[in-house]
């Protein structure tokens, strides 16, 4: 059939989006307040391709608020856009403008975004005296990326999501591009999904179970105009927390640049990771979109139904901004809830992902007026959605509007990023006074946060560093942030980092300073791996990656953010220690217990599941103890709630600047204490492999060096 002479059939309202049929493609899009909808079909993928505009008949091609049609003869890789007409009355929240082409919110892939001129997509006249109240008559069709019809067929080779229980998981937060973008990454396909595949042997050696990717839903890197004051180069949206298309994997992360290649390559990455036993968790950003505030572009949601998709102020010209990014998605509107659930279902059923981390998750619990809800329907629906029942759902339990819900995030089975864990463990190891009791609480799974509403220790995602903040190396190398290259005069990024440089800001040639820093790295990792809960490691911390003190590298697509793989050799001792500690955790079910400690004896051996001591072996005075702490963990199966016995453990902490002699409690009859870990010792003596642990010469005491911790385990002689 010749292009431009397509027969338009009525089609179906559901499913929304562009779906292949046996004879063509069904197109379906929602808009309640539109007066007219036009489907635009492109003849080819050429930038100057001819196109056809098909006006939908509101009597035939509309069911309720859904506009739809079926076009025979079309197939996969067809490129399309929409025009949507309606009232343009910003004061009432209506911002329809048929001169601006729109992306399908359900698009499964987009064409290359790199040359997108977002300024051409604003619905108002940027040069007009009425600002956003004016109206733009400029057509943006030649500057807009296009939607691509995707064929979801793929040879999964029997793959299904892995869905490990949280308590048996070790998460690794990373960036698809930054992982392998550096010239020394040693991969053939740097900065791509295939590059991730090439790093599978590394992940296997490290021993993590799950990759948590920074956003991979399509976003536009070029939305920033600010320049790096040192290099003069324009900064970019590197992290990707500004979503353009929620169903579409990032095209620039694919080595395969053919239309739709990003979908196939993403699936290949997931399939190969699953073959290696590694989960895929996506950081997903439903709280706002890249359309920004009233000054932003109209590329999709705003032009389809602004009053429905976004929270608007009483003067509907303006947007509520609980995200800090200009707009807030109206997540608990029934139509938007359906969109979000459909998106999650798609990523699980069609893309086989194992979980999601919800950025600024508290916004998903706000009603249409922006108020926090006691029982938010969206959060409950996600938790109860049958398709997602085995899928990890992890909340960043706060937002930029003042909500802070760590420990009481609503909706049922949600896990949470536990920033209380991060901050209090950092402060203990920095040597802040009166933090021993806080350390003990975080080691024990944060029962103060999660016990009261029936959740379990593994609902606490324990982390010390993440993409947002210092790396672990920078945490022990800088007293303050150094974000000058972000072009915001070092005003951006957090100031409350609980960091310490130990005598020199940044790199140091003083071996004493460097020794303390290395010891602290090991203290942090060891603490993380023996804490009850679900540990998350920031990618690169395992070989002491640095960002030069930048604690907000969201705009740095360069060596500040890229992984420097030469550090694997330079810091081989740290890497060995981290991988051994991960393996140590996963070997010992006592550190993956499903319930909180009780302080009672479950094995009738007169030993509680956990006991706490000061350095003299006495019962702790939680108000006075500083800076030392010791704990004994009974490893009997009844006390750790496992199907087999584990070792007993005696673990000692000293965050002070002086050596301390610890009284070691007596082991069980017939057993002796063996040294497994001493963070004060150089590699490889800092971690002793299974079977190589050293019998403690003096079973009654141990001299713990300054700023160090020790793990003893009991074994039969």
C-alpha positions in Angstrom: 0.0 0.0 0.0 1.5 3.4 -1.0 2.4 5.7 1.8 -0.2 8.4 2.4 -3.2 6.2 1.4 -3.8 4.3 4.5 -7.2 3.1 5.5 -8.2 4.1 9.0 -10.1 1.5 10.9 -11.9 2.1 14.3 -9.4 0.0 16.3 -9.6 -0.7 20.0 -9.3 1.4 23.1 -7.2 -1.1 24.9 -4.3 -1.7 25.4 -3.0 1.9 25.4 0.0 2.6 23.2 0.9 1.2 19.8 0.4 -2.6 19.6 1.1 -4.9 16.7 -1.8 -6.9 15.4 -2.0 -9.6 12.8 -2.7 -7.1 10.1 -1.2 -3.8 11.3 -0.9 -1.6 14.3 -3.5 -0.4 16.8 -2.9 3.1 18.2 -4.6 4.2 21.5 -4.0 7.3 23.6 -5.8 8.9 26.5 -6.9 12.6 26.6 -10.0 13.6 28.5 -10.1 17.3 27.6 -8.8 17.2 24.0 -11.1 18.4 21.2 -9.1 16.7 18.4 -6.4 14.1 18.1 -4.2 13.5 15.1 -1.9 10.6 14.5 1.3 11.3 12.6 2.9 8.4 10.7 6.4 8.7 9.1 7.4 7.1 5.9 10.9 6.3 7.0 13.4 6.9 9.8 15.1 9.7 7.9 15.1 13.0 9.7 13.3 14.7 6.7 11.0 11.8 6.1 7.6 12.4 4.5 4.8 12.0 7.0 1.0 11.6 7.0 -1.4 13.2 9.5 -4.5 11.2 10.3 -7.3 13.0 12.1 -9.2 10.7 14.4 -13.0 10.9 14.3 -14.3 11.6 17.8 -17.5 9.7 17.0 -15.8 6.5 15.6 -12.3 6.6 16.9 -13.1 7.5 20.5 -14.2 5.3 23.4 -14.8 7.4 26.6 -11.6 9.4 27.0 -9.5 7.2 24.8 -8.8 8.0 21.1 -7.9 5.0 19.0 -7.5 3.6 15.5 -6.1 0.6 13.6 -3.9 1.1 10.5 -3.5 -1.9 8.2 -0.2 -2.7 6.6 2.0 -1.1 9.3 4.5 -3.2 11.2 7.3 -3.1 13.8 9.6 0.0 13.6 6.9 2.3 12.4 7.6 5.8 13.7 4.8 8.0 14.9 3.8 11.1 16.9 0.6 12.8 17.9 -1.0 16.3 17.8 -3.6 17.0 20.3 -5.8 20.1 20.2 -7.9 21.7 22.9 -8.2 24.9 25.0 -5.0 26.9 25.7 -5.9 28.6 29.0 -2.9 28.3 31.3 -4.7 30.0 34.2 -7.2 27.1 34.2 -4.5 24.5 33.6 -5.1 23.8 30.0 -2.1 23.9 27.7 -3.1 22.2 24.5 -1.3 23.3 21.4 -1.7 21.3 18.2 1.5 22.9 16.8 3.5 20.8 19.1 3.9 17.2 18.4 3.6 14.8 21.3 5.2 11.5 22.4 2.9 8.6 23.3 3.3 8.1 27.1 3.2 4.3 26.4 5.9 4.4 23.7 8.2 1.4 24.0 11.2 3.1 22.3 12.1 6.5 20.9 14.4 7.6 18.1 17.7 9.4 18.9 17.2 12.2 21.4 20.7 13.7 21.0 19.7 16.5 18.6 16.4 17.4 20.3 15.8 21.1 20.6 13.5 21.2 23.7 13.1 25.0 23.3 11.1 24.3 20.1 8.7 22.2 22.1 7.5 24.9 24.4 3.8 25.6 23.8 4.1 29.4 24.4 5.9 32.1 22.5 9.3 32.4 24.3 9.8 35.9 22.9 6.3 37.1 23.7 5.5 39.7 26.4 2.9 37.4 28.0 5.5 34.7 28.7 3.8 31.3 29.2 0.4 32.8 28.7 1.2 33.4 25.1 0.7 30.8 22.3 3.3 29.4 20.0 2.4 28.8 16.3 5.7 27.2 15.5 5.6 23.5 14.4 8.2 21.4 16.1 7.8 18.2 14.1 11.3 18.3 12.6 13.1 18.7 16.0 11.2 16.1 18.0 12.3 12.5 18.6 9.7 10.0 17.5 8.0 7.0 19.0 8.8 3.6 17.5 6.4 0.6 17.3 8.1 -2.3 19.0 7.8 -6.0 18.4 8.1 -7.5 21.8 9.0 -11.0 20.6 12.4 -12.1 21.9 14.2 -15.4 22.5 14.4 -15.3 26.3 15.8 -18.9 26.3 13.6 -19.8 29.2 14.5 -16.8 31.3 12.3 -15.6 34.1 13.0 -13.0 36.9 15.2 -14.3 39.7 13.4 -12.6 42.5 15.8 -13.5 45.4 14.4 -12.9 48.8 15.7 -9.5 50.1 17.5 -11.0 53.1 19.6 -13.2 50.8 20.5 -10.2 48.5 23.5 -7.9 48.2 22.6 -4.9 46.1 25.1 -3.0 43.9 24.1 0.4 42.7 25.6 1.4 39.4 25.2 3.5 36.3 24.9 1.7 32.9 27.1 4.2 31.1 29.6 5.1 33.9 30.3 1.5 34.6 32.3 1.0 31.4 32.6 4.4 29.7 36.2 4.9 30.8 38.8 4.0 28.1 40.4 1.6 30.6 37.2 -0.4 31.2 38.5 -3.2 29.0 35.2 -3.8 27.2 34.4 -3.7 23.5 31.1 -1.9 23.9 31.8 0.9 26.4 29.0 2.7 28.1 26.2 0.3 26.9 24.0 -2.6 28.0 26.5 -4.8 26.2 29.3 -3.3 28.2 27.4 -4.4 31.4 27.3 -8.0 29.9 31.0 -7.9 29.4 31.5 -7.1 33.1 29.5 -10.1 34.3 32.7 -12.0 35.3 33.6 -9.0 37.5 30.2 -9.1 39.2 30.5 -12.8 39.7 33.9 -12.4 41.3 32.7 -9.6 43.6 29.8 -11.8 44.7 26.9 -9.4 44.6 23.4 -10.7 43.8 21.6 -7.8 42.3 22.4 -4.7 40.2 20.4 -1.6 41.0 20.7 0.7 37.9 20.3 4.4 38.0 17.5 5.5 35.7 17.4 3.7 32.3 14.0 5.0 31.2 14.5 7.3 28.3 15.7 10.8 29.3 17.4 13.7 27.5 21.0 14.3 28.4 21.1 17.7 26.8 18.5 19.5 28.9 21.1 21.5 30.8 22.6 24.7 29.5 25.1 25.4 32.4 28.8 25.0 31.6 31.7 23.4 33.5 33.7 26.4 34.8 37.0 24.5 34.5 36.6 23.0 31.0 34.0 25.3 29.4 32.0 22.2 28.2 28.3 22.2 28.6 27.2 19.9 31.4 24.7 17.1 30.9 22.0 15.2 32.7 24.2 12.2 33.5 22.2 10.5 36.3 18.9 10.5 34.3 16.4 11.6 37.0 14.3 13.5 34.4 12.2 10.9 32.6 10.9 11.5 29.1 9.3 8.1 28.3 8.7 5.6 31.1 8.2 2.5 29.0 11.3 3.1 26.8 14.8 1.9 27.6 17.5 4.6 27.1 18.6 4.5 23.4 22.0 6.0 23.9 22.9 3.1 26.3 22.6 0.6 23.4 25.5 -0.3 21.1 22.9 -1.3 18.5 21.7 2.1 17.2 19.1 0.7 14.8 15.5 1.6 15.5 14.3 -0.5 18.4 17.8 -1.9 19.0 17.8 -0.5 22.6 14.9 -2.8 23.5 16.6 -6.0 22.2 19.9 -5.0 23.8 18.3 -4.3 27.2 16.6 -7.7 27.1 19.9 -9.4 26.1 21.5 -7.7 29.1 18.8 -8.9 31.5 18.9 -12.4 30.1 22.6 -12.7 30.4 22.7 -11.3 33.9 20.0 -13.7 34.9 22.1 -16.6 33.5 24.9 -15.5 35.8 22.5 -15.4 38.7 22.4 -11.6 39.0 19.1 -9.6 39.4 18.2 -6.4 37.7 16.6 -3.6 39.7 15.6 -0.3 38.1 15.6 3.1 39.8 12.4 4.6 38.5 11.2 8.2 38.7 7.5 8.5 38.7 7.5 11.7 40.9 8.1 14.2 38.1 8.8 14.4 34.4 11.2 16.3 32.2 8.5 18.8 31.2 9.4 20.9 34.3 7.3 23.9 35.4 5.3 26.4 33.4 8.5 27.4 31.5 9.2 23.8 30.3 8.5 22.0 27.1 5.2 20.3 26.1 6.4 17.0 24.6 3.8 14.6 26.1 1.8 14.7 29.3 1.4 18.5 29.4 0.0 18.5 25.9 -2.2 15.5 26.5 -4.0 16.5 29.7 -2.0 18.9 31.9 -4.7 19.2 34.6 -4.8 15.5 35.1 -1.2 14.3 34.9 0.2 17.0 37.2 -0.6 18.6 40.6 -1.4 22.2 40.0 -1.7 25.2 42.4 -4.9 27.0 43.1 -3.9 29.3 40.2 -3.6 26.4 37.8 -1.0 28.2 35.7 1.6 27.0 38.3 2.7 23.6 39.4 3.1 22.1 42.8 6.7 21.2 43.2 7.3 18.4 45.8 10.0 16.9 43.6 12.3 20.0 43.5 12.3 19.6 39.7 9.6 21.9 38.6 6.5 19.7 38.6 4.9 16.8 40.5 3.1 13.9 38.9 -0.5 13.5 40.1 0.3 9.9 41.0 -3.0 9.1 42.9 -5.3 10.2 40.1 -7.0 6.9 39.0 -5.8 7.4 35.4 -2.2 8.1 36.4 -2.3 5.2 38.8 -3.3 2.9 35.9 -0.4 4.3 33.9 2.1 3.6 36.6 0.9 0.1 37.3 0.9 -0.7 33.6 4.4 0.6 33.3 5.6 -1.6 36.2 3.8 -4.6 34.8 5.5 -4.1 31.4 9.0 -3.9 32.9 8.4 -7.1 34.8 6.5 -9.2 32.2 8.1 -8.0 29.0 11.6 -6.9 30.2 12.0 -9.4 33.1 13.3 -7.0 35.7 13.4 -8.1 39.3 12.6 -5.0 41.2 12.3 -1.2 41.4 13.7 1.6 43.6 11.2 4.5 43.6 12.9 7.8 43.6 11.3 10.3 46.1 8.8 7.6 46.8 6.8 9.8 49.3 5.3 11.7 46.4 3.5 8.5 45.4 1.6 8.8 48.6 0.3 12.3 48.1 -3.2 13.0 47.1 -4.2 15.3 44.2 -3.9 18.3 46.5 -0.4 17.3 47.6 -1.4 16.1 51.0 0.2 12.9 52.4 -2.4 10.1 52.6 -2.8 7.6 55.4 -3.5 4.8 53.0 -2.3 5.9 49.6 -4.1 3.8 46.9 -1.2 3.7 44.6 1.3 2.5 47.2 -1.1 -0.2 48.3 -1.8 -1.2 44.7 1.9 -1.6 43.9 2.4 -3.7 47.1 -0.7 -5.9 46.3 -0.4 -6.1 42.5 -0.4 -9.8 41.6 2.2 -9.5 38.8 4.6 -7.7 41.2 4.1 -10.0 44.2 7.7 -11.4 44.0 9.2 -8.2 42.7 11.4 -6.1 45.0 9.8 -2.7 45.7 12.1 -0.2 47.5 11.2 3.3 48.4 13.3 6.4 48.9 10.9 7.3 51.7 11.1 11.1 51.5 10.6 13.9 49.0 11.6 17.5 48.4 8.3 18.8 49.8 9.2 18.0 53.4 7.9 14.5 53.7 10.1 12.1 55.6 8.6 8.6 56.1 11.6 6.4 56.9 10.2 3.7 59.2 6.6 4.4 58.4 6.3 4.3 54.6 2.7 3.2 53.9 1.5 0.5 51.7 2.5 -2.8 53.2 5.6 -4.8 52.1 7.7 -1.9 51.0 11.5 -1.9 51.7 13.2 1.5 52.3 16.5 3.1 51.8 17.5 3.6 55.4 19.3 6.9 55.6 19.3 6.6 59.4 21.6 3.6 59.0 23.9 5.6 56.7 24.2 8.6 58.9 24.5 6.9 62.3 27.1 4.4 61.2 29.1 7.2 59.6 29.0 9.2 62.7 30.1 6.3 64.9 33.1 5.5 62.8 34.0 9.2 62.6 34.3 9.1 66.4 31.2 11.2 67.3 30.4 10.8 71.0 27.3 8.9 72.2 26.8 6.9 69.0 27.4 3.4 70.3 23.7 2.8 71.0 22.8 4.1 67.6 25.4 1.7 66.0 23.9 -1.2 68.0 20.4 -0.3 66.7 21.5 -0.2 63.1 23.5 -3.4 63.4 20.3 -5.1 64.7 18.1 -4.3 61.7 16.6 -0.9 62.9 13.8 -2.4 64.9 13.0 1.1 66.1 11.9 1.8 62.5 10.4 -1.4 61.2 9.2 -3.6 64.1 6.1 -1.5 65.0 4.3 -2.0 61.7 5.1 -5.6 61.3 7.9 -5.3 58.8 11.1 -7.3 59.0 14.8 -6.4 59.3 15.3 -7.0 55.5 12.9 -4.2 54.7 15.8 -1.9 55.8 18.1 -1.3 52.8 21.3 -0.6 54.7 23.8 1.6 52.8 26.7 3.9 53.6 27.1 5.6 50.2 25.0 5.9 47.1 25.1 7.8 43.8 23.8 10.8 45.8 26.7 11.9 47.9 30.3 11.0 48.5 31.8 7.7 47.4 33.2 5.6 50.3 36.8 6.7 49.4 35.7 10.4 49.5 33.8 9.9 52.7 37.2 9.3 54.4 39.2 11.8 52.4 37.2 15.1 52.5 35.7 17.2 55.2 33.6 19.1 52.7 32.1 18.8 49.3 34.1 20.0 46.2 31.4 20.5 43.5 32.9 23.5 41.8 32.8 21.8 38.4 29.0 21.6 38.6 28.9 25.3 37.7 26.8 26.2 40.8 29.6 27.8 42.8 29.7 24.8 45.2 26.2 25.6 46.4 24.6 22.3 45.2 24.9 19.0 47.0 24.4 18.2 50.7 26.6 19.8 53.4 25.8 17.3 56.2 28.1 14.4 55.0 29.4 13.1 58.4 32.8 12.7 56.6 36.3 13.2 57.8 39.7 13.6 56.0 42.0 12.5 58.9 44.4 15.3 58.4 44.5 16.3 54.7 41.8 17.3 52.3 41.8 14.9 49.4 44.7 12.7 48.3 47.6 12.5 50.7 51.2 11.2 50.5 51.2 10.7 54.3 51.2 7.0 54.8 49.7 7.4 58.3 46.7 9.2 56.8 46.3 6.7 54.0 46.5 3.8 56.4 43.7 5.2 58.6 41.6 5.8 55.5 42.0 2.3 54.3 41.2 0.9 57.7 38.0 3.0 57.8 37.0 1.7 54.4 37.2 -1.8 55.8 35.4 -0.8 58.9 32.5 0.5 56.9 32.3 -2.5 54.6 32.5 -5.0 57.5 29.8 -3.1 59.5 27.6 -3.2 56.4 28.0 -6.9 55.8 27.3 -8.0 59.3 24.3 -5.8 59.9 20.9 -7.4 59.8 19.0 -6.0 56.8 19.6 -5.8 53.1 23.0 -4.3 52.3 23.6 -2.0 49.3 27.1 -1.2 48.0 27.8 1.8 45.8 29.5 0.6 42.6 33.2 1.4 42.6 33.5 1.5 46.4 34.9 -2.0 46.2 38.1 -0.6 44.7 38.0 2.8 46.4 36.6 4.9 43.5 36.8 8.6 44.0 34.9 11.6 42.5 37.4 14.1 43.8 35.2 15.2 46.6 32.2 15.9 44.3 29.1 14.7 46.2 26.5 15.6 43.6 28.0 14.4 40.2 24.6 14.4 38.5 25.9 16.5 35.6 29.4 14.9 35.1 29.6 12.5 32.2 33.3 12.3 32.4 36.1 10.8 34.6 34.6 12.3 37.7 31.8 9.8 37.4 33.3 7.0 35.3 34.7 4.0 36.9 38.5 4.0 36.8 39.4 0.3 36.4 43.1 0.9 37.1 42.0 1.2 40.7 41.3 -2.6 40.7 45.1 -3.2 40.7 46.1 -0.1 42.7 43.6 -1.0 45.5 43.6 -4.8 45.1 43.7 -5.3 48.8 40.5 -3.3 49.3 38.8 -5.2 46.5 39.9 -8.6 48.0 38.6 -7.5 51.4 35.2 -6.4 50.0 34.5 -9.5 48.0 35.6 -11.7 50.9 33.2 -9.8 53.2 30.3 -10.2 50.8 31.0 -14.0 50.6 31.3 -14.1 54.4 27.9 -12.6 54.8 26.3 -14.9 52.3 27.9 -18.0 54.0 26.5 -17.1 57.4 22.8 -17.2 57.9 23.1 -15.5 61.2 23.6 -12.2 59.4 20.6 -12.9 57.2 18.1 -13.7 59.9 14.5 -13.0 59.0 13.4 -11.7 62.3 14.7 -9.1 64.8 16.9 -10.1 67.7 14.9 -10.7 70.9 17.7 -10.8 73.5 16.2 -14.1 74.7 17.5 -17.7 74.5 15.8 -19.7 71.8 18.1 -22.7 72.1 17.9 -23.5 75.8 21.7 -23.1 76.1 21.5 -20.1 78.4 22.9 -17.8 75.6 20.6 -15.1 74.2 20.4 -14.7 70.5 22.5 -11.5 71.0 24.3 -10.1 74.0 26.0 -6.7 74.3 29.2 -5.8 76.2 31.6 -3.0 76.9 35.3 -3.5 76.4 35.6 -4.9 79.9 33.0 -7.6 79.3 30.4 -5.9 81.5 26.8 -5.2 80.6 26.5 -1.9 78.7 25.5 1.4 80.1 24.0 2.7 76.8 24.2 6.3 78.0 27.9 6.3 78.8 29.6 3.7 76.6 32.0 5.3 74.1 33.7 4.5 71.8 33.8 0.7 72.3 31.2 -2.0 71.7 31.2 -5.8 71.7 28.5 -8.3 70.8 28.0 -12.0 71.0 25.7 -13.7 68.5 24.5 -17.2 69.2 24.6 -19.1 65.9 22.3 -22.0 66.8 19.6 -22.7 64.3 16.8 -21.9 66.8 18.3 -18.5 67.5 19.0 -17.5 63.9 15.8 -19.1 62.6 17.6 -21.1 60.0 17.6 -24.8 58.9 21.1 -25.4 60.2 23.5 -24.1 62.9 25.9 -21.3 62.1 29.0 -20.3 64.0 28.8 -18.2 67.2 30.4 -14.8 66.8 32.1 -12.3 69.0 32.5 -8.9 67.3 34.3 -5.9 68.7 34.2 -2.3 67.6 36.6 0.6 68.5 36.1 3.9 66.8 38.5 5.7 69.2 42.0 6.9 68.5 43.6 4.5 71.1 44.2 0.8 71.3 41.8 -0.9 73.7 42.0 -4.3 75.4 38.7 -6.2 75.1 37.5 -8.9 77.4 36.3 -11.8 75.3 33.4 -13.8 76.6 33.9 -17.5 77.1 33.0 -19.7 74.1 30.5 -22.6 74.3 31.8 -25.8 75.8 34.0 -27.8 73.3 34.6 -24.7 71.1 37.3 -22.1 70.7 37.4 -18.6 69.3 39.2 -18.1 66.0 40.1 -14.8 64.4 38.3 -14.2 61.1 38.6 -10.5 60.5 40.8 -7.7 61.9 40.5 -4.5 59.9 43.7 -3.0 61.4 45.8 -5.6 59.7 47.2 -5.2 56.2 46.0 -7.4 53.4 45.8 -10.4 53.3 45.9 -10.8 57.1 42.8 -8.6 57.5 40.5 -11.3 56.3 41.3 -15.0 56.8 39.6 -17.4 54.4 37.3 -20.1 55.5 39.3 -22.9 57.1 42.3 -20.5 57.5 41.0 -18.7 60.6 43.6 -18.4 63.4 43.1 -19.9 66.8 43.1 -17.0 69.3 46.1 -17.6 71.6 44.5 -16.0 74.5 40.8 -16.9 74.6 40.1 -14.2 77.2 41.2 -11.0 75.7 42.0 -9.2 72.4 43.9 -6.0 71.9 41.9 -3.9 69.4 43.7 -1.3 67.5 42.4 2.3 67.1 39.6 2.7 64.6 39.2 -0.9 63.9 36.9 -3.9 64.3 37.4 -7.6 64.8 35.3 -10.7 64.1 35.9 -13.9 66.1 34.0 -17.1 65.3 33.8 -20.2 67.3 34.7 -23.6 66.0 35.1 -27.1 67.5 38.8 -27.7 68.3 
